[in-house]
Amino acid sequence: MFVKICGLTTRDAVQAAVTSGADALGFVFARSVRRLTPEQAAELCRGLPGGIARVAVMRHPTPAEWMAVRDCFGPDWLQTDAEDFAELELHAGCAPLPVYRNGGGPPPGGGRVLFEGAVSGSGTAADWQEAARIAATTELILAGGLDCDNVAEAIHAVAPWGVDVSSGVERAPGLKDPEKIEVFIARARAAEESR
C-alpha cells in the first residue's frame, strides 16, 4: 500500500513520516494553513533518503507559479487538478498526479490519479463508492477525510493503490502529530495485508 503524508510543515513531521515508512511526502503551495514557500519545502527535504517521492501540491497554478516551485523545489510529482496540466511544462523526472473530486467525472482509464472530497485539505470525505469504481481501472490514491480510525475501512471498501492523509494526522490545523503519522501508516499497511 502506497502511503502519502501531505501538508508537512516541520522537520519533526517529515522525520516521523520517513521513519514510519511513508512512500511520499506532500508539500502544499496552494492557499492553505499548510502553505510553504519552495525554499522552505526544499529545506525540509534536505537529506531525505532516496526512494521517497517529493510531491508539490498545487491548485490551478499559473505557469510562473509552477516554474518557481519546479526550479527551486524540484519535485518528483506535481499534484494539481487534471485540467491544469494542459498549461504546465513538467521537468524531466517529474510525474503528473492529476486530482479528481467527488462528482467531477471519471478520469480516463489507466494511469495514476488522486481522488478526494469536494474541498482539498478540508478533511471532507471522498465518495468511496465512486472511488472504488475508479480504482478498478486506475492506480488510485484515495484522499479526503482519512484518519487513523477509518483508513482500514476505506482500504477494504475502495481497494485503492494508495492512500493520502493530511488533516487526519494533525494535532492542530497545519501541525502534524508524529504519533498519528506512525499509527496511520501502520494501520494502512495492516489493512492491505488483510485484504
Phi, psi and omega in degrees: 000120178284131183235126177245129174257121189247156175075033180286139183227353183227156177299320180299319180292318177299314180297320179297319180295316180296310182299326183277353174098024177298146178268336182212148178239129181255135179237127190268127176243009175263171180298121186184158172293346181262006186294137177237165168275158176303325180295318179297316180296318179299320179294318179297333181268359180300127180080010180297135179298153176294157176090355177255122183285133175260120188247125172273119182257115183228172174213115182053049179290148170286161176305322180293320178297317179295317181298324178296318178290314182302313187283330181268315186270324178060057185290160174278330179226149168247121177255115176201171181304143187306319184291341182294332188293339179297334185257358189242142178254114179276147176277163177302133180090000177251119182264147176281141171234087183289141182259132172237150183233166177316127174071009184273006183092147183285142174287162174297149181297152180082172180079181182243132181223159171250130181241130183216182178290183188295328185236116182299139172072008184262353185081009178286129184290145171283159174282107186292328179294315177296318179299319181296322178296318180290323181296339180290339184234003180221169167273091187268129171260118182272128178228176175094103173075011179279148176206184183297330185277335185242359185296322179295315178300318180297317181296319179291327183281324189257330188054055181283164172286327181205172177229154185224132180226145174226279184296336182291351177237034180249150173267340175203159182306121179086358182238108183287151176254111183306322180294320179294324176300312181299315181294317181301311182296317180299317181289326177295316181292321178295322180293322178297318181295332184268001180290000000 
